[in-house]
C-alpha cells in the first residue's frame, strides 16, 4: 500500500483499513465514500437509534457497522487511519488509543481535502469564528451564485463536504463553514482565502486544562494555515488579527480587515450607510468602491452587517464583481431563529434569536436593541457572562431566565447589573411542554413597556430542555403568537 499521504481520489484504497468514529451526517458520508474508494471500513457509534437504514445500506456495500453501547470502547486492530466526526473530544477512548498506536487521525474535512479532483480542484473559501459562521457562509454562497458560479455551502452547514467534493458534476468554488472541532482534526487544507469572524468563549468544556481558551483560539487560527490569497480578520477583535500574524501562509497572501467604521487601506468597512471596499480596487489609496447599502441587507444589526463585510471580503478576494456582491447580499435571507421578527403588539417587538447559543452571540444580538427584555438561559457549556452583562447592562429593562444554568447568568447580573429585575422560570427544566414558554412569554410581557424589544437570545445551548435551538425558537414563537392573540 502506498503511504496514506500519497493517496487521492484516483488511487486504489483497497488495502486501506479505515475506522470511522461517529455515524452522524459527516460520519456516514466519510464511511460511504471510503467504501466507494475501495477501503475496508469499520464505522462505530454508541448511538444506534434511527440509523438502521443507513447502516444496512453501508453493510450491503461491505461496511462493518457497529452501533450501540460499548462499540466505541476499543479501536480495532490493524487500522491504518481513524476518521473522526467533529464532535468527538480528543480524550475519547478511540482517539486516545489511535494516538498511542501512531494511527493517523483525520476529520471529514481532512478526508475531503485529500479527495479533491486533481483535474478540477475547486478552491475553498473558508469561514470560522465563534459566531456568525452559518450566516456568513450562506451570504458568501449567495454572492458566488450571483456571480454565476456553481457554488455550494458545505462543512459545518448543509451538505457534507466529502460528499460535495466527490460529486461527479464539479463545482466552481466551495463556501466552507468550519467549526473549531473540524479544524482541530484538519492538517493539510490550504484554503484560497479564509476568515476568522471572532473568537470568544464557547465549547471550552471540549478542551482540557487551564489553556482551554488558548487551545480553542489556536484551532480557529488553523484556518489561515497555507492560505493562498487573503486572510480576513475582524478589526474589532484583535485576536483574529493576531491569528493572521501567526499563520504560515503562501507567498503573496494578504491580510484583509473588515470594520464597522470607516476602513483604512486594505480593509472593507462602512462609509455613511454604505458597505465599501478599500482592499480589492486599484485606487484604494485614495478611494473606496461601494458594494451595497445597509438597507440592502436583511437586517441592520451590527453583527449582521459585519458578517456581510466578511462574506464580501472573501468573494472579492476570489475576483467577484461589486455588482455580484450587491446582488448576492440583497437576495440573501437568514435561516429561521436568527434575529427573526416574531410579532409586534402594543408597541412591543418580539425577536427570536434562539441561534445565539453562547454569550458572544447573545451580546451581538443585544447590542442591536435598546431597551430590551432579555430571555436567556440553558446549558452554558462552561462560559461566563460577566463581560456581556457589563457591556449591555444599561440596555436591559429586565431579564427572564430559564434552563439548567440560569444561575450563572443570574450571578453575573447580581454583580454587574443589580438593579435589573429578573424573573426565573424554575419548573419544567427537562420537559418540552409549551406551557413553559407560555410562562416565559408572560413574564417577559410583564416586564416590557411600549417601545421595548423582547429578545430571545439565550446565550446557552438548548439541549437541557429542547431537542435543539430550532425547537426552542419555535416554542417561543408559538407562545408569543398565543400571547398576542389572547391580549
C-alpha positions as a Python dict, from the first residue, in 0.01 Angstrom:
ca = {
    (1, 'X'): (0, 0, 0),
    (2, 'X'): (126, 347, -86),
    (3, 'X'): (160, 590, 203),
    (4, 'X'): (-166, 742, 317),
    (5, 'X'): (-38, 1091, 239),
    (6, 'X'): (7, 990, -124),
    (7, 'X'): (-346, 856, -174),
    (8, 'X'): (-603, 1062, -365),
    (9, 'X'): (-939, 1004, -525),
    (10, 'X'): (-789, 835, -832),
    (11, 'X'): (-571, 590, -636),
    (12, 'X'): (-654, 244, -511),
    (13, 'X'): (-766, 236, -149),
    (14, 'X'): (-817, -140, -149),
    (15, 'X'): (-552, -205, 113),
    (16, 'X'): (-659, 76, 346),
    (17, 'X'): (-828, -27, 671),
    (18, 'X'): (-1023, 274, 797),
    (19, 'X'): (-1218, 319, 1119),
    (20, 'X'): (-1488, 588, 1131),
    (21, 'X'): (-1576, 732, 1472),
    (22, 'X'): (-1935, 853, 1475),
    (23, 'X'): (-2221, 768, 1244),
    (24, 'X'): (-2395, 1101, 1207),
    (25, 'X'): (-2415, 1306, 888),
    (26, 'X'): (-2039, 1352, 843),
    (27, 'X'): (-1954, 1002, 967),
    (28, 'X'): (-2194, 838, 724),
    (29, 'X'): (-2058, 1049, 435),
    (30, 'X'): (-1699, 957, 525),
    (31, 'X'): (-1777, 585, 555),
    (32, 'X'): (-1982, 584, 235),
    (33, 'X'): (-1710, 748, 26),
    (34, 'X'): (-1429, 540, 175),
    (35, 'X'): (-1623, 229, 76),
    (36, 'X'): (-1674, 376, -271),
    (37, 'X'): (-1297, 420, -300),
    (38, 'X'): (-1244, 57, -205),
    (39, 'X'): (-1128, 90, 154),
    (40, 'X'): (-1225, -158, 421),
    (41, 'X'): (-1437, 36, 669),
    (42, 'X'): (-1545, -15, 1029),
    (43, 'X'): (-1790, 255, 1143),
    (44, 'X'): (-1872, 284, 1513),
    (45, 'X'): (-2118, 487, 1720),
    (46, 'X'): (-2254, 446, 2071),
    (47, 'X'): (-2595, 556, 1945),
    (48, 'X'): (-2781, 331, 1705),
    (49, 'X'): (-3134, 467, 1724),
    (50, 'X'): (-3269, 592, 1392),
    (51, 'X'): (-2962, 481, 1196),
    (52, 'X'): (-3072, 134, 1088),
    (53, 'X'): (-3146, 218, 725),
    (54, 'X'): (-2812, 390, 670),
    (55, 'X'): (-2632, 108, 850),
    (56, 'X'): (-2792, -157, 631),
    (57, 'X'): (-2704, 41, 318),
    (58, 'X'): (-2337, 52, 409),
    (59, 'X'): (-2336, -310, 519),
    (60, 'X'): (-2467, -402, 174),
    (61, 'X'): (-2163, -222, 32),
    (62, 'X'): (-1927, -423, 251),
    (63, 'X'): (-1900, -196, 554),
    (64, 'X'): (-1868, -326, 909),
    (65, 'X'): (-2114, -108, 1101),
    (66, 'X'): (-2109, -133, 1480),
    (67, 'X'): (-2375, 65, 1665),
    (68, 'X'): (-2480, 69, 2028),
    (69, 'X'): (-2340, 96, 2378),
    (70, 'X'): (-1982, -22, 2416),
    (71, 'X'): (-1900, -37, 2046),
    (72, 'X'): (-1650, 252, 2063),
    (73, 'X'): (-1455, 135, 2367),
    (74, 'X'): (-1172, -27, 2170),
    (75, 'X'): (-1004, 67, 1844),
    (76, 'X'): (-993, -241, 1620),
    (77, 'X'): (-659, -397, 1535),
    (78, 'X'): (-476, -329, 1208),
    (79, 'X'): (-633, 11, 1145),
    (80, 'X'): (-442, 240, 908),
    (81, 'X'): (-642, 560, 968),
    (82, 'X'): (-915, 681, 1203),
    (83, 'X'): (-1166, 930, 1056),
    (84, 'X'): (-1345, 1109, 1337),
    (85, 'X'): (-1667, 1305, 1345),
    (86, 'X'): (-1613, 1665, 1463),
    (87, 'X'): (-1787, 1642, 1799),
    (88, 'X'): (-1555, 1372, 1931),
    (89, 'X'): (-1321, 1501, 2201),
    (90, 'X'): (-951, 1415, 2169),
    (91, 'X'): (-989, 1232, 2500),
    (92, 'X'): (-1243, 983, 2364),
    (93, 'X'): (-1108, 625, 2402),
    (94, 'X'): (-1089, 556, 2028),
    (95, 'X'): (-887, 869, 1962),
    (96, 'X'): (-661, 822, 2261),
    (97, 'X'): (-586, 467, 2150),
    (98, 'X'): (-516, 584, 1795),
    (99, 'X'): (-262, 836, 1921),
    (100, 'X'): (-96, 575, 2141),
    (101, 'X'): (-61, 340, 1843),
    (102, 'X'): (51, 610, 1600),
    (103, 'X'): (-261, 577, 1384),
    (104, 'X'): (-329, 898, 1184),
    (105, 'X'): (-649, 1081, 1288),
    (106, 'X'): (-838, 1270, 1017),
    (107, 'X'): (-1157, 1466, 1032),
    (108, 'X'): (-1410, 1452, 750),
    (109, 'X'): (-1275, 1788, 627),
    (110, 'X'): (-922, 1649, 608),
    (111, 'X'): (-1050, 1348, 415),
    (112, 'X'): (-1241, 1575, 177),
    (113, 'X'): (-933, 1789, 110),
    (114, 'X'): (-734, 1478, 19),
    (115, 'X'): (-1011, 1359, -216),
    (116, 'X'): (-1032, 1671, -432),
    (117, 'X'): (-1030, 1607, -805),
    (118, 'X'): (-675, 1685, -925),
    (119, 'X'): (-816, 1774, -1266),
    (120, 'X'): (-1064, 2024, -1124),
    (121, 'X'): (-976, 2112, -767),
    (122, 'X'): (-1224, 2390, -694),
    (123, 'X'): (-1090, 2647, -445),
    (124, 'X'): (-1217, 2662, -87),
    (125, 'X'): (-1326, 2987, 75),
    (126, 'X'): (-1324, 2901, 446),
    (127, 'X'): (-1511, 3062, 734),
    (128, 'X'): (-1474, 3006, 1106),
    (129, 'X'): (-1538, 3200, 1425),
    (130, 'X'): (-1735, 3165, 1744),
    (131, 'X'): (-2046, 3326, 1597),
    (132, 'X'): (-2188, 3414, 1258),
    (133, 'X'): (-2035, 3127, 1061),
    (134, 'X'): (-2354, 2990, 908),
    (135, 'X'): (-2495, 3330, 817),
    (136, 'X'): (-2164, 3436, 660),
    (137, 'X'): (-2114, 3115, 460),
    (138, 'X'): (-2470, 3141, 327),
    (139, 'X'): (-2415, 3505, 237),
    (140, 'X'): (-2095, 3408, 57),
    (141, 'X'): (-2272, 3128, -130),
    (142, 'X'): (-2544, 3375, -236),
    (143, 'X'): (-2280, 3619, -367),
    (144, 'X'): (-2091, 3348, -556),
    (145, 'X'): (-2413, 3229, -717),
    (146, 'X'): (-2500, 3586, -812),
    (147, 'X'): (-2164, 3595, -991),
    (148, 'X'): (-2275, 3296, -1200),
    (149, 'X'): (-2052, 3044, -1024),
    (150, 'X'): (-2155, 2690, -932),
    (151, 'X'): (-2110, 2720, -558),
    (152, 'X'): (-2226, 2522, -257),
    (153, 'X'): (-2222, 2588, 118),
    (154, 'X'): (-2062, 2290, 292),
    (155, 'X'): (-1875, 2179, 601),
    (156, 'X'): (-2048, 2263, 928),
    (157, 'X'): (-2362, 2356, 734),
    (158, 'X'): (-2560, 2199, 453),
    (159, 'X'): (-2408, 1918, 254),
    (160, 'X'): (-2117, 1715, 398),
    (161, 'X'): (-1803, 1840, 231),
    (162, 'X'): (-1664, 1498, 141),
    (163, 'X'): (-1989, 1426, -45),
    (164, 'X'): (-1973, 1758, -231),
    (165, 'X'): (-1607, 1711, -324),
    (166, 'X'): (-1686, 1368, -469),
    (167, 'X'): (-1982, 1496, -673),
    (168, 'X'): (-1936, 1384, -1036),
    (169, 'X'): (-2055, 1728, -1152),
    (170, 'X'): (-1775, 1958, -1035),
    (171, 'X'): (-1826, 2284, -852),
    (172, 'X'): (-1650, 2611, -933),
    (173, 'X'): (-1592, 2703, -570),
    (174, 'X'): (-1680, 2583, -219),
    (175, 'X'): (-1804, 2809, 61),
    (176, 'X'): (-1683, 2613, 363),
    (177, 'X'): (-1802, 2663, 721),
    (178, 'X'): (-1558, 2515, 972),
    (179, 'X'): (-1600, 2470, 1346),
    (180, 'X'): (-1308, 2455, 1587),
    (181, 'X'): (-1380, 2082, 1622),
    (182, 'X'): (-1339, 2030, 1248),
    (183, 'X'): (-1024, 2242, 1231),
    (184, 'X'): (-870, 2051, 1521),
    (185, 'X'): (-859, 1741, 1301),
    (186, 'X'): (-751, 1919, 979),
    (187, 'X'): (-382, 1925, 887),
    (188, 'X'): (-327, 1979, 514),
    (189, 'X'): (-609, 2209, 396),
    (190, 'X'): (-496, 2518, 207),
    (191, 'X'): (-791, 2748, 154),
    (192, 'X'): (-775, 3004, -124),
    (193, 'X'): (-893, 3262, 133),
    (194, 'X'): (-1024, 3235, 487),
    (195, 'X'): (-1178, 3443, 765),
    (196, 'X'): (-1195, 3419, 1142),
    (197, 'X'): (-1503, 3624, 1226),
    (198, 'X'): (-1446, 3646, 1602),
    (199, 'X'): (-1314, 3444, 1895),
    (200, 'X'): (-1498, 3428, 2227),
    (201, 'X'): (-1562, 3171, 2497),
    (202, 'X'): (-1754, 2870, 2368),
    (203, 'X'): (-1714, 2493, 2376),
    (204, 'X'): (-1445, 2526, 2642),
    (205, 'X'): (-1578, 2208, 2802),
    (206, 'X'): (-1442, 2026, 2492),
    (207, 'X'): (-1087, 2133, 2575),
    (208, 'X'): (-887, 2021, 2876),
    (209, 'X'): (-694, 2220, 3132),
    (210, 'X'): (-605, 2581, 3203),
    (211, 'X'): (-519, 2653, 2839),
    (212, 'X'): (-866, 2569, 2706),
    (213, 'X'): (-929, 2917, 2564),
    (214, 'X'): (-586, 2936, 2403),
    (215, 'X'): (-631, 2590, 2251),
    (216, 'X'): (-975, 2687, 2119),
    (217, 'X'): (-835, 3003, 1958),
    (218, 'X'): (-544, 2811, 1811),
    (219, 'X'): (-783, 2569, 1644),
    (220, 'X'): (-970, 2863, 1491),
    (221, 'X'): (-640, 3001, 1362),
    (222, 'X'): (-563, 2678, 1176),
    (223, 'X'): (-799, 2801, 903),
    (224, 'X'): (-531, 3054, 796),
    (225, 'X'): (-256, 2796, 750),
    (226, 'X'): (-132, 2775, 388),
    (227, 'X'): (-387, 3035, 265),
    (228, 'X'): (-319, 3144, -90),
    (229, 'X'): (-484, 3485, -136),
    (230, 'X'): (-642, 3654, 167),
    (231, 'X'): (-655, 3608, 544),
    (232, 'X'): (-956, 3811, 655),
    (233, 'X'): (-976, 3935, 1014),
    (234, 'X'): (-1215, 4137, 1229),
    (235, 'X'): (-1066, 4475, 1318),
    (236, 'X'): (-1288, 4485, 1629),
    (237, 'X'): (-1139, 4157, 1757),
    (238, 'X'): (-762, 4187, 1790),
    (239, 'X'): (-723, 3813, 1848),
    (240, 'X'): (-835, 3743, 1491),
    (241, 'X'): (-558, 3969, 1359),
    (242, 'X'): (-308, 3801, 1591),
    (243, 'X'): (-405, 3465, 1438),
    (244, 'X'): (-327, 3604, 1092),
    (245, 'X'): (18, 3718, 1209),
    (246, 'X'): (92, 3373, 1350),
    (247, 'X'): (-18, 3182, 1039),
    (248, 'X'): (218, 3026, 789),
    (249, 'X'): (64, 3137, 459),
    (250, 'X'): (162, 3109, 95),
    (251, 'X'): (375, 3382, -59),
    (252, 'X'): (161, 3673, -174),
    (253, 'X'): (-129, 3616, 65),
    (254, 'X'): (-270, 3940, 204),
    (255, 'X'): (-415, 4036, 543),
    (256, 'X'): (-755, 4199, 487),
    (257, 'X'): (-956, 4354, 769),
    (258, 'X'): (-1323, 4435, 800),
    (259, 'X'): (-1470, 4701, 1027),
    (260, 'X'): (-1799, 4871, 1107),
    (261, 'X'): (-1612, 5202, 1094),
    (262, 'X'): (-1452, 5386, 802),
    (263, 'X'): (-1198, 5142, 655),
    (264, 'X'): (-827, 5201, 623),
    (265, 'X'): (-643, 5096, 310),
    (266, 'X'): (-658, 4719, 275),
    (267, 'X'): (-990, 4686, 454),
    (268, 'X'): (-1366, 4670, 396),
    (269, 'X'): (-1593, 4886, 609),
    (270, 'X'): (-1873, 5140, 634),
    (271, 'X'): (-1892, 5492, 491),
    (272, 'X'): (-2217, 5660, 595),
    (273, 'X'): (-2474, 5390, 508),
    (274, 'X'): (-2262, 5207, 251),
    (275, 'X'): (-2055, 4889, 268),
    (276, 'X'): (-1734, 4972, 84),
    (277, 'X'): (-1413, 4807, -38),
    (278, 'X'): (-1067, 4964, 8),
    (279, 'X'): (-881, 4638, -39),
    (280, 'X'): (-952, 4500, -385),
    (281, 'X'): (-954, 4812, -604),
    (282, 'X'): (-659, 4979, -774),
    (283, 'X'): (-743, 5324, -631),
    (284, 'X'): (-762, 5202, -270),
    (285, 'X'): (-508, 5461, -151),
    (286, 'X'): (-748, 5744, -229),
    (287, 'X'): (-1098, 5599, -267),
    (288, 'X'): (-1340, 5321, -181),
    (289, 'X'): (-1575, 5119, -400),
    (290, 'X'): (-1940, 5091, -297),
    (291, 'X'): (-2062, 4733, -258),
    (292, 'X'): (-2416, 4787, -126),
    (293, 'X'): (-2607, 4988, 133),
    (294, 'X'): (-2708, 4875, 479),
    (295, 'X'): (-3072, 4895, 367),
    (296, 'X'): (-2993, 4631, 103),
    (297, 'X'): (-2934, 4382, 386),
    (298, 'X'): (-3199, 4173, 560),
    (299, 'X'): (-3105, 4330, 895),
    (300, 'X'): (-2917, 4643, 1005),
    (301, 'X'): (-2796, 4468, 1324),
    (302, 'X'): (-2423, 4534, 1366),
    (303, 'X'): (-2321, 4169, 1372),
    (304, 'X'): (-2526, 4101, 1057),
    (305, 'X'): (-2351, 4389, 878),
    (306, 'X'): (-2014, 4257, 995),
    (307, 'X'): (-2098, 3913, 854),
    (308, 'X'): (-2185, 4075, 520),
    (309, 'X'): (-1849, 4253, 510),
    (310, 'X'): (-1664, 3930, 583),
    (311, 'X'): (-1852, 3743, 309),
    (312, 'X'): (-1786, 4029, 68),
    (313, 'X'): (-1414, 4022, 150),
    (314, 'X'): (-1383, 3652, 64),
    (315, 'X'): (-1585, 3698, -255),
    (316, 'X'): (-1379, 3999, -364),
    (317, 'X'): (-1057, 3806, -295),
    (318, 'X'): (-1191, 3540, -531),
    (319, 'X'): (-1244, 3804, -800),
    (320, 'X'): (-1620, 3856, -774),
    (321, 'X'): (-1750, 4189, -903),
    (322, 'X'): (-1900, 4468, -693),
    (323, 'X'): (-2236, 4413, -864),
    (324, 'X'): (-2243, 4043, -774),
    (325, 'X'): (-2165, 4126, -410),
    (326, 'X'): (-2456, 4370, -407),
    (327, 'X'): (-2697, 4130, -577),
    (328, 'X'): (-2599, 3836, -358),
    (329, 'X'): (-2640, 4033, -36),
    (330, 'X'): (-2967, 4187, -148),
    (331, 'X'): (-3120, 3847, -217),
    (332, 'X'): (-2994, 3677, 99),
    (333, 'X'): (-3236, 3599, 380),
    (334, 'X'): (-3112, 3431, 700),
    (335, 'X'): (-3242, 3099, 824),
    (336, 'X'): (-3501, 3089, 1099),
    (337, 'X'): (-3412, 3171, 1460),
    (338, 'X'): (-3154, 3429, 1364),
    (339, 'X'): (-3280, 3774, 1469),
    (340, 'X'): (-3621, 3668, 1332),
    (341, 'X'): (-3912, 3909, 1380),
    (342, 'X'): (-4193, 3715, 1550),
    (343, 'X'): (-4456, 3980, 1627),
    (344, 'X'): (-4521, 4342, 1719),
    (345, 'X'): (-4805, 4415, 1958),
    (346, 'X'): (-4883, 4703, 2191),
    (347, 'X'): (-4567, 4875, 2066),
    (348, 'X'): (-4354, 4583, 2185),
    (349, 'X'): (-4140, 4393, 1932),
    (350, 'X'): (-4071, 4021, 1984),
    (351, 'X'): (-3749, 3878, 1832),
    (352, 'X'): (-3635, 3515, 1811),
    (353, 'X'): (-3256, 3475, 1807),
    (354, 'X'): (-3251, 3126, 1954),
    (355, 'X'): (-2937, 3058, 1746),
    (356, 'X'): (-2746, 3282, 1990),
    (357, 'X'): (-2614, 2983, 2186),
    (358, 'X'): (-2317, 3147, 2363),
    (359, 'X'): (-2253, 3479, 2542),
    (360, 'X'): (-2072, 3638, 2249),
    (361, 'X'): (-2362, 3572, 2013),
    (362, 'X'): (-2613, 3696, 2270),
    (363, 'X'): (-2410, 4012, 2323),
    (364, 'X'): (-2401, 4082, 1949),
    (365, 'X'): (-2777, 4044, 1933),
    (366, 'X'): (-2844, 4254, 2243),
    (367, 'X'): (-2637, 4540, 2103),
    (368, 'X'): (-2893, 4578, 1823),
    (369, 'X'): (-3180, 4669, 2060),
    (370, 'X'): (-3238, 4924, 2337),
    (371, 'X'): (-3423, 4896, 2570),
    (372, 'X'): (-3462, 4520, 2577),
    (373, 'X'): (-3621, 4247, 2785),
    (374, 'X'): (-3375, 3962, 2758),
    (375, 'X'): (-3487, 3597, 2760),
    (376, 'X'): (-3185, 3380, 2838),
    (377, 'X'): (-3056, 3053, 2981),
    (378, 'X'): (-2998, 2686, 2907),
    (379, 'X'): (-2665, 2500, 2906),
    (380, 'X'): (-2376, 2744, 2948),
    (381, 'X'): (-2106, 2496, 2834),
    (382, 'X'): (-1858, 2643, 3081),
    (383, 'X'): (-1900, 3000, 2953),
    (384, 'X'): (-1921, 3312, 3172),
    (385, 'X'): (-2147, 3615, 3136),
    (386, 'X'): (-1965, 3890, 3327),
    (387, 'X'): (-1832, 4070, 3019),
    (388, 'X'): (-2169, 4050, 2846),
    (389, 'X'): (-2359, 4200, 3141),
    (390, 'X'): (-2100, 4473, 3192),
    (391, 'X'): (-2130, 4565, 2824),
    (392, 'X'): (-2508, 4564, 2779),
    (393, 'X'): (-2643, 4601, 3132),
    (394, 'X'): (-2766, 4957, 3074),
    (395, 'X'): (-2982, 4836, 2784),
    (396, 'X'): (-3178, 4588, 2993),
    (397, 'X'): (-3535, 4658, 3101),
    (398, 'X'): (-3548, 4319, 3263),
    (399, 'X'): (-3441, 3957, 3224),
    (400, 'X'): (-3631, 3630, 3212),
    (401, 'X'): (-3417, 3325, 3290),
    (402, 'X'): (-3482, 2956, 3225),
    (403, 'X'): (-3279, 2640, 3195),
    (404, 'X'): (-3025, 2437, 3386),
    (405, 'X'): (-2753, 2705, 3408),
    (406, 'X'): (-2972, 3011, 3458),
    (407, 'X'): (-2797, 3074, 3790),
    (408, 'X'): (-2473, 3151, 3600),
    (409, 'X'): (-2644, 3444, 3429),
    (410, 'X'): (-2828, 3545, 3745),
    (411, 'X'): (-2498, 3564, 3934),
    (412, 'X'): (-2343, 3788, 3667),
    (413, 'X'): (-2648, 4015, 3675),
    (414, 'X'): (-2643, 4040, 4054),
    (415, 'X'): (-2280, 4154, 4044),
    (416, 'X'): (-2282, 4387, 3748),
    (417, 'X'): (-2645, 4498, 3697),
    (418, 'X'): (-2808, 4459, 4039),
    (419, 'X'): (-3095, 4696, 3962),
    (420, 'X'): (-3220, 4499, 3660),
    (421, 'X'): (-3531, 4296, 3754),
    (422, 'X'): (-3504, 3920, 3700),
    (423, 'X'): (-3778, 3661, 3670),
    (424, 'X'): (-3664, 3298, 3689),
    (425, 'X'): (-3880, 3024, 3538),
    (426, 'X'): (-3777, 2738, 3762),
    (427, 'X'): (-4003, 2447, 3671),
    (428, 'X'): (-4007, 2208, 3376),
    (429, 'X'): (-3636, 2212, 3306),
    (430, 'X'): (-3644, 1877, 3128),
    (431, 'X'): (-3987, 1898, 2969),
    (432, 'X'): (-4098, 2000, 2624),
    (433, 'X'): (-4433, 2137, 2738),
    (434, 'X'): (-4514, 2457, 2557),
    (435, 'X'): (-4671, 2593, 2876),
    (436, 'X'): (-4316, 2654, 2996),
    (437, 'X'): (-4264, 2903, 2714),
    (438, 'X'): (-4611, 3044, 2782),
    (439, 'X'): (-4482, 3133, 3128),
    (440, 'X'): (-4161, 3276, 2985),
    (441, 'X'): (-4353, 3498, 2745),
    (442, 'X'): (-4598, 3610, 3014),
    (443, 'X'): (-4306, 3704, 3238),
    (444, 'X'): (-4138, 3898, 2958),
    (445, 'X'): (-4461, 4080, 2878),
    (446, 'X'): (-4494, 4184, 3242),
    (447, 'X'): (-4152, 4350, 3226),
    (448, 'X'): (-4180, 4512, 2882),
    (449, 'X'): (-4305, 4863, 2811),
    (450, 'X'): (-4412, 5034, 2491),
    (451, 'X'): (-4106, 5082, 2270),
    (452, 'X'): (-3920, 4782, 2413),
    (453, 'X'): (-3794, 4470, 2236),
    (454, 'X'): (-3834, 4127, 2392),
    (455, 'X'): (-3536, 3927, 2269),
    (456, 'X'): (-3483, 3553, 2295),
    (457, 'X'): (-3101, 3538, 2277),
    (458, 'X'): (-3030, 3262, 2529),
    (459, 'X'): (-2650, 3271, 2531),
    (460, 'X'): (-2669, 2899, 2605),
    (461, 'X'): (-2725, 2569, 2430),
    (462, 'X'): (-3077, 2425, 2431),
    (463, 'X'): (-3040, 2053, 2495),
    (464, 'X'): (-3134, 2067, 2863),
    (465, 'X'): (-3493, 2146, 2765),
    (466, 'X'): (-3531, 2117, 2388),
    (467, 'X'): (-3412, 1898, 2104),
    (468, 'X'): (-3218, 2189, 1953),
    (469, 'X'): (-3215, 2568, 1923),
    (470, 'X'): (-3473, 2546, 1644),
    (471, 'X'): (-3732, 2382, 1864),
    (472, 'X'): (-3659, 2636, 2136),
    (473, 'X'): (-3724, 2921, 1894),
    (474, 'X'): (-4037, 2755, 1758),
    (475, 'X'): (-4180, 2716, 2109),
    (476, 'X'): (-4102, 3079, 2184),
    (477, 'X'): (-4272, 3197, 1865),
    (478, 'X'): (-4578, 2982, 1933),
    (479, 'X'): (-4609, 3124, 2284),
    (480, 'X'): (-4566, 3482, 2158),
    (481, 'X'): (-4838, 3440, 1896),
    (482, 'X'): (-5070, 3286, 2155),
    (483, 'X'): (-4999, 3579, 2390),
    (484, 'X'): (-5071, 3833, 2116),
    (485, 'X'): (-5394, 3658, 2016),
    (486, 'X'): (-5515, 3646, 2375),
    (487, 'X'): (-5424, 4009, 2453),
}
